[in-house]
Amino acid sequence: MILARVRQKVNEGSALADCPAEHRAVFPDLYINMVRSGESAGQPGRRAGAHGNFLDSQNELRSKVSSAMAYPILMARGWHWRQ
């Protein structure tokens, strides 16, 4: 839904970086700034791969941290329940 709105705004002539900036809850500031720098350099297509790689690596890191923290949290809660 949000991507459809971003696409519509771009098709209407809005700057590419301004469209995701309207949805800061979904698009992080770093991502918006990367889009803006690609636009400024006149190479938004070359930067698109970097954006995708950034989001993929960010999601992968978030997943690893969540997985690594799950066991200690469960053990701490289990220990607390037994007392």
FIFIMI-178173 format. One line per field, with one value per atom (N, C-alpha, C): atom name; x, y, z; residue number from 1. Coordinates in steps of 0.02 Angstrom, whole numbers. Example, Ala and Ser with C-alpha at 12.3 -4.5 7.8 and 13.67 -1.06 7.14 Angstrom:
2
atom: c(N	CA	C	N	CA	C)
c1: c(660	615	660	642	684	645)
c2: c(-284	-225	-165	-112	-53	2)
c3: c(390	390	390	354	357	394)
nr: c(1	1	1	2	2	2)
This chain:
83
atom: c(N	CA	C	N	CA	C	N	CA	C	N	CA	C	N	CA	C	N	CA	C	N	CA	C	N	CA	C	N	CA	C	N	CA	C	N	CA	C	N	CA	C	N	CA	C	N	CA	C	N	CA	C	N	CA	C	N	CA	C	N	CA	C	N	CA	C	N	CA	C	N	CA	C	N	CA	C	N	CA	C	N	CA	C	N	CA	C	N	CA	C	N	CA	C	N	CA	C	N	CA	C	N	CA	C	N	CA	C	N	CA	C	N	CA	C	N	CA	C	N	CA	C	N	CA	C	N	CA	C	N	CA	C	N	CA	C	N	CA	C	N	CA	C	N	CA	C	N	CA	C	N	CA	C	N	CA	C	N	CA	C	N	CA	C	N	CA	C	N	CA	C	N	CA	C	N	CA	C	N	CA	C	N	CA	C	N	CA	C	N	CA	C	N	CA	C	N	CA	C	N	CA	C	N	CA	C	N	CA	C	N	CA	C	N	CA	C	N	CA	C	N	CA	C	N	CA	C	N	CA	C	N	CA	C	N	CA	C	N	CA	C	N	CA	C	N	CA	C	N	CA	C	N	CA	C	N	CA	C	N	CA	C	N	CA	C	N	CA	C	N	CA	C	N	CA	C	N	CA	C	N	CA	C	N	CA	C	N	CA	C)
c1: c(41	0	43	92	136	178	204	244	203	140	96	89	83	78	143	200	264	271	254	258	213	152	106	134	163	191	249	291	348	322	271	242	210	188	158	211	275	329	365	347	382	452	497	564	561	603	603	616	662	679	624	585	533	474	463	405	413	470	476	483	506	513	446	392	325	303	341	324	384	405	465	458	397	388	408	406	423	494	514	579	626	682	728	762	784	816	877	916	975	956	903	879	858	820	797	856	907	966	1006	1007	1040	1005	939	900	914	914	927	997	1047	1115	1119	1083	1081	1049	996	963	1009	1042	1087	1145	1169	1225	1201	1136	1109	1114	1121	1128	1082	1017	972	971	980	979	1038	1097	1157	1153	1119	1111	1057	1013	957	982	1035	1064	1092	1123	1149	1093	1037	979	953	945	921	968	1032	1082	1081	1073	1070	1011	952	892	898	926	935	981	1038	1085	1057	1018	987	936	896	848	883	937	974	1005	1034	1063	1010	953	898	876	871	851	902	967	1019	1019	1010	1009	948	891	831	840	869	880	930	983	1033	1006	958	931	874	844	786	801	854	871	885	929	941	878	836	774	728	721	679	707	773	803	794	801	792	720	674	603	586	613	601	628	688	719	677	649	609	544	513	449	456	513	522	530	548	559	498)
c2: c(-59	0	63	65	123	129	72	73	98	80	104	180	208	280	315	285	313	313	258	253	305	313	362	433	449	516	528	478	485	494	455	462	530	562	628	683	664	713	731	700	714	684	714	687	619	573	505	504	544	544	575	620	653	606	558	513	466	430	388	430	492	534	548	541	551	492	437	375	354	397	384	324	303	243	180	183	125	130	189	199	235	203	236	297	343	404	388	338	321	301	262	242	303	347	408	450	456	494	460	394	358	371	371	386	458	503	574	583	548	555	526	472	444	491	524	573	632	656	713	698	636	616	601	599	584	511	468	396	357	371	334	259	241	170	132	163	131	124	170	169	120	101	57	-10	-36	-98	-90	-33	-20	-15	15	21	-48	-90	-158	-198	-193	-228	-203	-138	-110	-138	-138	-162	-237	-275	-347	-360	-325	-336	-313	-259	-235	-286	-315	-366	-429	-448	-507	-497	-439	-424	-423	-393	-391	-462	-505	-575	-612	-601	-635	-612	-548	-521	-549	-550	-578	-651	-689	-760	-770	-730	-736	-717	-671	-649	-692	-732	-771	-819	-858	-908	-876	-825	-795	-765	-736	-706	-761	-814	-870	-901	-908	-937	-891	-827	-780	-779	-782	-783	-849	-904	-969	-972	-943	-942	-901	-845	-801	-835	-873	-906	-960	-991	-1047	-1023	-961	-938	-911)
c3: c(0	0	0	45	49	-14	-38	-99	-158	-160	-214	-210	-150	-142	-162	-143	-162	-238	-268	-341	-375	-349	-378	-373	-315	-306	-354	-363	-409	-480	-499	-565	-576	-521	-526	-528	-519	-525	-461	-406	-343	-344	-306	-301	-266	-289	-262	-188	-163	-92	-49	-77	-38	-23	-66	-58	2	9	68	132	126	185	218	180	208	251	247	284	326	371	411	458	472	514	476	410	369	341	319	289	337	356	402	370	412	388	345	364	325	254	247	181	140	171	136	113	156	137	82	80	26	-41	-39	-99	-122	-74	-90	-120	-94	-121	-191	-204	-271	-321	-299	-342	-356	-304	-312	-359	-356	-399	-470	-480	-546	-564	-513	-524	-478	-480	-434	-449	-512	-530	-502	-503	-476	-401	-369	-296	-274	-319	-300	-272	-303	-277	-208	-194	-127	-77	-96	-51	-34	-84	-72	-28	-42	-2	70	79	146	185	154	188	203	155	166	225	227	281	348	347	409	435	392	412	437	403	424	493	504	570	624	610	659	676	626	637	680	666	705	778	789	857	895	861	893	911	866	879	936	937	989	1057	1060	1124	1149	1106	1126	1183	1178	1228	1297	1300	1366	1398	1357	1384	1411	1373	1396	1460	1464	1523	1584	1574	1629	1653	1608	1629	1663	1638	1670	1739	1749	1814	1862	1838	1879	1899	1853	1868	1921	1924	1971	2042	2052	2120	2153)
nr: c(1	1	1	2	2	2	3	3	3	4	4	4	5	5	5	6	6	6	7	7	7	8	8	8	9	9	9	10	10	10	11	11	11	12	12	12	13	13	13	14	14	14	15	15	15	16	16	16	17	17	17	18	18	18	19	19	19	20	20	20	21	21	21	22	22	22	23	23	23	24	24	24	25	25	25	26	26	26	27	27	27	28	28	28	29	29	29	30	30	30	31	31	31	32	32	32	33	33	33	34	34	34	35	35	35	36	36	36	37	37	37	38	38	38	39	39	39	40	40	40	41	41	41	42	42	42	43	43	43	44	44	44	45	45	45	46	46	46	47	47	47	48	48	48	49	49	49	50	50	50	51	51	51	52	52	52	53	53	53	54	54	54	55	55	55	56	56	56	57	57	57	58	58	58	59	59	59	60	60	60	61	61	61	62	62	62	63	63	63	64	64	64	65	65	65	66	66	66	67	67	67	68	68	68	69	69	69	70	70	70	71	71	71	72	72	72	73	73	73	74	74	74	75	75	75	76	76	76	77	77	77	78	78	78	79	79	79	80	80	80	81	81	81	82	82	82	83	83	83)
